[in-house]
Amino acid sequence: MKKSFILWIAMLTTCMASAQVSTWDGTWEPWTHGTGTEADPFLIENAQQLAYLAYRVNNGLDAGGGHVSNHDLHYKLMVDVNLNGSEDFQWTPIGYWSSSTDYQCFGGYFNGNSHIVSGLYINSATNRVGFFGYTNGASVEALWLNTINIYTAGDYIGGIIGCANNTNIFNCYNSGNVTANSNWNGYSGGIVGYANGTTSIINCYNSGNVTANSSSNCYSGGIVGYVYSSTITITNCHNSGCVTANNYSDTSFVGGIIGYSNSGNSTIAITNCYNIGNVTATSYYKYCGGIIGFGNSYNNTNYSYYLSTCGGNNTYGGQPMTADAMKTTEFVDILNYGTNVWTVDANNVNQCYPILSNMLYVRIIISRSEERRVGKECRS
């Protein structure tokens, strides 16, 4: 069994190393294969067809009722894509929000098929910004974003999704910079900027720098910036990016996994997650946490640990442990609690601290991009 698993990883690495890359030229063209069903999804076979998805959703051409695209439509990415982004060549997010009457949401099923989208660049003043700008009742799976830069003067910015409502996100990865420069409240997240409704984020990883700069409150999280009145599940996720909020007159909320959870109606389940990125706030009032910056919700903390040399004020949960204790197989056994979710860091990708077993696929993308972000120094 073990040999078969190693062989599978080797085959996957070989196949991905020779993956085809399609470079975007700013145009769109319709897909030519697939009918949009689960068994026969629309096949996105080049960068122009990926842009076509944004065109259809943002113009309401796949509307399934109201302002949401058809929940029954399935899309599958078939190639790596270089969006070739720059100040003069920007990506238009899939789904947008201009006002309470002028918006479109992506509501279908998008399978990134473990392909990489790189070169994404957005610099705008709009709200709900990311690869997907606005989703509702959607599923996004196996989408890997590499070397992206997203900036907005609006609200709700995320690497994968700016604003996610009742959305499932699986096996997604972001290694790009996400920065909110807002004139009001700033919300930024490595995976999702703003999460609402019943939303699940599973097996996701952020290694990009996440920043919120604002003249009012700032909310910044390695995985999710802000959770509002939600039932949210975050499982098998981790962050190694630097998470920062800057506000000199008001309040900042910064967390390695979630920046801020609003409303006592929120139910948050965070399981098998960790953060190794620096969490920093520069504000008059500031709330920083390795996992959650501030949580206005019911919580029950079990099997939560932090490095004893960088704990700060840990009144609200978690047990301190030394670095030596955290690097033992005994600590891995404690974290697993009868499961196989955690494993020892045999390849020293996490400075010998335990890692999640699902990091195996992350190593492949890091190897492909020739980028070792685990344990990196913070940089802009």
C-alpha positions in Angstrom: 0.0 0.0 0.0 2.8 2.4 0.9 4.6 1.7 -2.4 1.5 2.3 -4.4 1.0 5.7 -2.7 4.6 6.8 -3.4 4.2 5.7 -7.0 1.0 7.7 -7.3 2.7 10.8 -6.1 5.6 10.3 -8.5 3.2 9.8 -11.4 1.3 12.9 -10.5 4.4 15.0 -10.2 5.6 13.8 -13.7 2.2 14.5 -15.3 2.0 18.0 -13.7 5.5 18.9 -14.6 4.6 18.7 -18.3 1.2 20.4 -18.0 0.1 22.6 -20.8 0.0 26.4 -20.1 -2.4 28.7 -21.9 -1.6 32.4 -21.8 -4.4 34.9 -21.8 -4.6 37.6 -24.6 -7.5 39.6 -23.1 -10.2 38.0 -25.2 -12.8 35.3 -24.6 -14.1 32.5 -26.6 -16.9 29.9 -25.9 -16.1 26.5 -24.8 -16.6 23.7 -27.4 -16.8 20.6 -25.3 -19.3 19.5 -22.6 -22.9 20.1 -21.9 -22.6 21.5 -18.3 -23.8 18.4 -16.5 -22.0 16.7 -13.7 -21.1 13.8 -16.0 -20.3 16.0 -18.9 -19.1 19.4 -17.6 -18.1 22.4 -19.8 -14.4 21.9 -20.5 -12.3 25.1 -20.1 -9.4 24.3 -22.5 -7.6 27.6 -22.7 -7.3 31.0 -21.0 -9.9 32.6 -23.3 -12.5 30.1 -22.3 -11.8 30.8 -18.7 -12.5 34.5 -19.4 -15.7 33.4 -21.1 -16.9 32.0 -17.8 -16.5 35.5 -16.2 -18.2 37.0 -19.2 -21.2 34.7 -19.0 -21.7 35.0 -15.2 -21.2 38.7 -15.0 -23.7 39.3 -17.8 -26.3 37.0 -16.3 -26.2 34.6 -19.3 -26.1 31.5 -17.0 -28.7 32.8 -14.6 -30.5 30.2 -12.7 -32.9 32.6 -11.1 -32.5 36.1 -9.8 -28.9 37.2 -9.8 -27.2 33.8 -9.3 -25.9 31.6 -12.1 -27.4 28.2 -12.5 -26.5 25.9 -9.6 -26.7 22.8 -11.9 -24.0 23.9 -14.3 -20.5 22.3 -14.0 -17.2 23.6 -15.3 -13.8 21.9 -15.4 -10.5 23.5 -16.1 -8.3 21.4 -18.4 -5.0 23.4 -18.6 -2.7 25.6 -16.5 -3.5 29.3 -17.2 -1.2 32.3 -17.2 -3.4 35.4 -17.0 -0.5 37.6 -18.0 -1.6 40.3 -15.6 -0.4 43.8 -15.2 -1.8 47.3 -14.4 -2.9 47.5 -18.0 -4.1 43.9 -18.2 -6.3 43.0 -15.3 -8.5 40.0 -14.5 -12.2 40.6 -14.1 -13.5 38.5 -11.2 -16.2 35.9 -11.8 -19.2 37.5 -10.1 -19.5 41.1 -9.0 -21.4 43.5 -6.7 -22.1 47.1 -7.5 -25.3 47.7 -5.5 -28.1 45.8 -3.9 -29.8 45.7 -7.3 -26.8 45.4 -9.6 -24.9 42.2 -8.9 -24.3 38.7 -10.3 -23.1 35.6 -8.3 -21.4 32.5 -9.5 -23.6 29.6 -8.2 -22.3 26.6 -10.2 -19.7 24.0 -9.6 -16.1 24.8 -10.7 -13.5 22.1 -10.7 -10.0 23.5 -11.1 -8.8 20.0 -11.7 -5.6 20.7 -9.8 -4.4 23.2 -12.5 -2.6 26.4 -11.7 -3.8 29.9 -12.5 -0.9 32.3 -12.3 -0.3 35.9 -13.3 -3.6 37.2 -11.9 -3.6 40.9 -11.3 -6.4 43.1 -10.0 -6.1 46.7 -8.8 -9.6 48.2 -8.4 -11.9 50.2 -6.2 -14.7 47.7 -6.4 -16.2 45.4 -3.7 -16.1 41.6 -3.6 -12.8 41.0 -5.4 -10.8 37.8 -6.0 -10.5 35.1 -8.7 -14.2 34.7 -8.0 -15.7 38.0 -6.9 -19.0 36.8 -5.5 -20.4 33.3 -5.1 -23.7 32.0 -3.7 -24.6 28.4 -3.4 -21.5 27.4 -5.3 -18.7 24.8 -5.1 -15.1 25.5 -6.0 -12.6 22.7 -6.0 -8.9 22.0 -6.7 -8.1 25.6 -7.8 -4.5 26.6 -7.3 -3.5 30.3 -7.6 0.2 31.1 -7.9 2.0 34.4 -8.1 -1.1 36.6 -8.0 -1.5 40.2 -6.8 -4.9 41.6 -5.8 -5.5 45.1 -4.5 -8.7 46.9 -3.9 -10.0 50.1 -2.3 -13.3 48.4 -1.8 -14.5 45.7 0.7 -14.3 41.9 0.7 -11.1 40.7 -1.0 -9.9 37.1 -1.1 -7.5 35.1 -3.1 -10.0 32.4 -4.2 -13.3 34.3 -3.4 -14.0 37.8 -2.4 -17.4 37.2 -0.9 -18.6 33.6 -0.3 -22.2 32.9 0.6 -23.4 29.3 1.2 -20.3 28.1 -0.7 -18.1 25.0 -0.5 -14.4 25.4 -1.1 -12.2 22.2 -1.3 -8.5 21.6 -2.0 -7.7 25.2 -3.0 -4.4 27.0 -2.6 -3.2 30.6 -2.9 0.3 31.8 -2.9 -0.3 35.4 -4.0 -0.6 38.7 -2.2 -4.0 39.9 -1.2 -4.3 43.6 -0.1 -7.3 45.6 0.9 -6.7 49.4 0.9 -10.1 50.6 2.0 -11.5 54.0 2.7 -13.9 52.4 5.1 -13.7 48.9 6.6 -11.1 46.6 5.1 -11.7 42.8 4.8 -9.0 40.5 3.4 -8.5 36.7 3.4 -6.0 34.4 1.8 -8.8 32.1 0.6 -12.0 34.1 1.3 -12.4 37.7 2.2 -16.0 37.6 3.7 -17.9 34.4 4.5 -21.7 34.3 5.1 -24.3 31.6 5.3 -23.4 27.9 5.5 -19.9 27.7 4.1 -17.2 25.0 4.2 -13.5 25.4 3.6 -11.7 22.1 3.5 -8.1 21.1 2.7 -7.2 24.7 1.7 -3.8 26.5 2.1 -2.6 30.0 1.9 1.1 31.1 1.7 0.6 34.6 0.3 0.8 37.8 2.3 -2.7 39.0 3.4 -3.1 42.7 4.4 -5.9 45.0 5.3 -5.2 48.8 5.4 -8.2 51.0 6.4 -9.2 54.3 7.8 -11.8 52.4 9.9 -11.8 48.8 11.2 -9.6 46.2 9.6 -10.2 42.4 9.3 -7.5 40.2 8.0 -7.2 36.3 8.1 -4.9 33.8 6.6 -7.9 31.7 5.4 -11.0 34.0 6.0 -10.9 37.7 6.8 -14.5 38.1 8.2 -17.3 35.6 9.2 -20.8 37.0 9.5 -23.8 35.2 11.0 -22.6 31.9 9.5 -22.3 28.2 10.1 -18.8 27.8 8.9 -16.6 24.8 8.8 -12.8 25.0 8.3 -11.1 21.7 8.2 -7.5 20.6 7.4 -6.4 24.1 6.5 -3.3 26.0 7.2 -1.6 29.4 6.7 2.0 30.3 6.3 1.6 33.7 4.9 2.1 37.0 6.8 -1.3 38.4 8.0 -1.4 42.1 8.7 -3.8 44.9 9.5 -2.9 48.5 9.7 -5.1 51.2 11.2 -3.8 53.9 13.4 -7.2 55.4 14.6 -9.6 52.5 15.1 -9.5 48.7 15.6 -7.8 45.8 13.8 -8.7 42.1 14.0 -6.1 39.7 12.7 -5.9 35.9 12.8 -3.9 33.1 11.2 -7.1 31.3 10.2 -10.0 33.8 10.8 -9.6 37.5 11.4 -13.0 38.2 12.9 -16.3 36.3 13.6 -19.3 38.5 14.0 -22.6 37.9 15.8 -23.6 35.4 18.5 -25.5 33.5 15.8 -22.2 32.3 14.3 -21.3 28.6 14.7 -17.7 28.0 13.7 -16.0 24.6 13.6 -12.2 24.7 13.1 -10.6 21.3 13.0 -7.1 20.2 12.3 -5.8 23.6 11.3 -2.6 25.5 12.0 -0.9 28.8 11.4 2.9 29.4 11.2 2.6 32.9 9.6 3.3 36.1 11.4 0.2 37.8 12.7 0.5 41.6 13.1 -1.7 44.5 13.9 -0.8 48.2 13.9 -3.9 49.9 15.4 -5.1 51.9 18.3 -7.1 48.8 19.4 -6.0 45.4 18.2 -7.0 41.8 18.5 -4.5 39.2 17.2 -4.7 35.4 17.4 -2.8 32.5 15.9 -6.1 31.0 14.9 -8.8 33.6 15.4 -8.3 37.3 16.0 -11.7 37.9 17.6 -14.7 35.6 17.9 -18.1 36.9 19.0 -19.6 33.4 19.1 -19.9 30.3 21.2 -16.7 28.3 21.3 -15.4 25.0 22.7 -11.6 24.6 22.5 -10.0 21.2 22.5 -6.6 20.0 21.5 -5.4 23.5 20.7 -1.8 24.4 21.3 0.6 27.3 20.8 4.3 27.7 20.9 5.1 28.9 24.4 7.6 31.5 23.3 5.1 33.5 21.2 1.8 33.1 23.0 1.2 36.7 24.1 -2.2 37.0 25.9 -3.8 33.5 25.8 -6.5 33.9 28.3 -9.1 32.5 25.9 -7.8 29.0 25.2 -5.0 26.8 24.0 -2.1 25.1 25.8 1.5 26.3 25.6 4.1 23.8 24.5 7.8 24.1 23.9 9.3 23.7 20.4 11.0 20.5 21.3 7.8 19.0 22.5 5.9 20.0 19.4 8.5 18.3 17.2 8.0 14.8 18.6 6.1 11.8 17.3 4.2 11.8 20.6 2.8 15.3 19.8 1.7 14.0 16.4 -0.2 11.2 18.1 -1.9 13.6 20.4 -3.0 15.7 17.5 -4.3 12.7 15.5 -6.3 11.3 18.4 -6.8 8.0 16.6 -6.8 9.5 13.1 -4.1 9.9 10.4 -4.7 13.6 9.7 -1.3 14.8 11.0 2.1 13.5 10.1 5.7 14.2 11.1 7.6 16.7 9.0 10.1 14.3 7.4 11.1 16.7 4.6 11.5 19.7 6.9 8.9 21.9 5.0 7.6 23.2 8.4 10.7 23.5 10.4 10.1 19.9 11.8 6.7 20.9 13.3 3.8 18.5 12.5 2.1 19.0 9.2 -1.2 17.9 7.7 -1.1 14.9 5.5 -2.8 16.9 2.7 0.3 19.0 2.4 1.6 16.4 0.1 -0.1 18.0 -2.8 1.1 21.4 -1.7 4.7 20.2 -2.0 4.0 19.4 -5.7 2.9 22.9 -6.5 5.8 24.4 -4.6 8.2 22.3 -6.5 6.6 23.2 -9.8 6.7 26.9 -9.2 10.3 26.7 -7.7 8.9 28.5 -4.7 9.5 27.6 -1.1 7.1 29.8 0.9 7.0 27.7 4.0 9.0 29.6 6.7 9.6 32.6 4.4 10.3 36.0 5.6 7.5 38.6 5.4 7.8 40.8 2.4 5.5 43.2 0.5 
